[in-house]
Amino acid sequence: MTLRLSPLSPDRFPQWFARSCSEYEADLVATGETPEDARRHAQLSLESAFPTGSQTAGNAVFDVLDGDDVAVGYVWVRSGPPEEPHEWWIYDIVVEPGHRGKGFGRATMLLAEDYARSQGATAMRLSVFGFNATARGLYESLGYETVTLKMKKSLVPDH
């Protein structure tokens, strides 16, 4: 399997932005946020990450291309905050449904790590929703360790 990262072109960025926002919104709803709150939360989060509406070397989105230059997914990586500039983050990784279960997620993670390392990263971090057992298994198999854990309990009775 041959995969490579290709920087997302400026003309594709708006499409990616809308999709990433929509997917994040759906994940937030799955964790219990109202659709309205999730929409607002996702939009504000992505707008604050890309205030100019474009990416930079320290905040980059890549198409993941196979050997035939077919996009099999995408990955978004970002340098850490000023107090931890060498600790990079994977903010989003998606393997398209028709390409899942073929090792593309693992290969994409390794490519993202290589990119971050080439930019001076000494560590990679990520957050994962608790309900995403498949992703958690992948990350753990790649050596990622739980460093924090957020928990939630609803205080509103089910209807």
C-alpha positions, 0 to 999 in steps of 0.5 A: 500500500502506497499512501501520501499526503497532499496539501489540501488545495485552497479551492477545496478548503471551503468544501473540507471546512464545511464537511469537517464542521458537519462531522464534528457537529454530529459527534457533539450531538452524539455526546449529548449536545443539542443540535443548535449548541453542537452547530455553534460549538463546531462552527466557532471551533473551526473558525477559531482554528482557521481565522483567515480561512486558510491553512498554514504549515503549522495548521495543515490539512492534507488529502490522503492519496493512494498510489493512483492519486485517489483520495482515500481520506484526509488528516488535519494536523496542528502545532501545539500552543506557544507553551508546547510548540513541539507537541503537535496535535491530530485534530481530525482524521477521516478514512472514507467509508469505502476504504476503511479496514484496509490499513489506511487509518494506520498509514495516515497516522504514521504519515501525519506523525512524519509530517509533524516530526519534519516540522520539529514535533517531538510528540503527537497528541489527539483527542478521541470521543469515548464512543469511538472504540475503533479509533481508540483501538487504532491509537492505542495500537500505535502507542498513544496513551491516555493522559486525560479522561473527561467524563459526563453524566446527564442530570436530565431524565430521559423523555 
